[in-house]
Amino acid sequence: MSVRELVVLGTASQVPTRHRNHNGYLLRWDGEGILFDPGEGTQRQMLRAGVAAHDINRICVTHFHGDHSLGLAGVIQRINLDRVPHPVTAHFPASGQHFFDRLRYATAYRQSVELAEVPVAADGVLATTAAYTLDSHRLSHPVESYGYRLTEPDRLRILPGKLAEHGIAGPDVGRIQRDGVLRGVPLEEVSEPRRGQRFAFVMDTRLCDGAFALAEECDMLVIESTFLDEDGRLAADHGHLTAGQAARVAKESGVRHLVLTHFSQRYNDPEVFERQARAAGFEGGLTIAQDLIRVPVPTRHQ
């Protein structure tokens, strides 16, 4: 059974708290798992969330501040300890190669898994698979930072009523899908386009073109909202978003489900983030992230 969901491993900004671990997010996309920004403690949070090293196919790091990357050492070593049977690919800002090297080889261990490094140096496509295209966009933060976006290929949806009109049934349905035409009837006449699903991950950034480009028409947007709106000056000074700004990105980009996360330890009431996001005019699905929750990617438009 295909599963598309976000497993939240940690939601704290800068430092962990009693109730929030450093960042960490696993996107389950059918048979693949993409781990985003593994902060300190991610390996233990994986255990608590029922996520195994075998579930990880790709690691995406937005930038090299500790709350987004200190867990790399443990996660990489666990992948090797558990002898994950498939290759794993790591993406990270190319300017932070020396940080990645230090974390990858922080201590002695036996390397048993192929870990491919594909650093990010510019906006554009990083990988193309049968299931998705992964691309990146530069964000606005004091250190180089990139957000990530998955786009499922557009496909065709077969229309049973149209098939019946043309007397197409049984094995002929497979034939027209495979060949594109059957007895003079083109596939387009008995189908309609089905837009692929889209997911974006936007961490530490000010408002910028990259954030909007990543979020455009996404089914799910996971985005930082470190500060509340009344602390907008602090957010701008430190290269972050407020709850209202994050909601503005989602609203103007046509996002279907918004996940707010990466909260400063100065705030104790998560409901305020929801109120400010709604006040900014976002009317879609909204989740205020908590550690260890699972958020389903919205089902496709019918």
C-alpha angles and dihedrals in degrees: 000000000000116000126192113183143129116241109201112213100170139359109182126120119224098338134028119248134202090274104026128060124205113281123295132146132177119199113203107206108179105290097353134079123207117194115206126200103341105204127187113308096023093128092059092044089054089057092050092048095047094248118143130201086244088066092066119093099153137022120205120191117189096196143336105263110127098246088061102040117018090096092062093089094057096040094050092048091048091052088056096041091054092045094230103212098221134059118266124212124208125202123191139144109293090222088065096055091120091054091050091049092051092050095043092052099030093130139002118284139144113263111221103152131069107243111187118201117214106172122200116236103158145005114289148073117334101176141000122202134164088262102045151343116242118206137166140216130197116250132201112257135127089259125041109281135176132193124213135224133192119204121187114214116259113251140180125264114214113230112216092201092056091047089054092050090058096040093246114153144138116009091358089073090063091045095055091047091050100041101031093229137051126188090340095311112122119219091240090064094061098037143047133213117273113199115227120243120261132208129183133191116200120176135166108006147118119237105294142149091262093061092052093045091053093047097047109134093337122167088213130018119189106195139166120251100176097163139036118243095259088063094053093128091057090048093054093045092053098038100254143122132243123225091257093049092050089050090049090056089051095045097047092044097051096244116178099201125022123200114193117200146141096080125189115243089235091080125073103176114070092186090073089066089055093049092050092047090053091045088057088061104256108147103173130094112310133194125182098208122239127182115275098011123131121222118194117224105244115263117257121275109265 
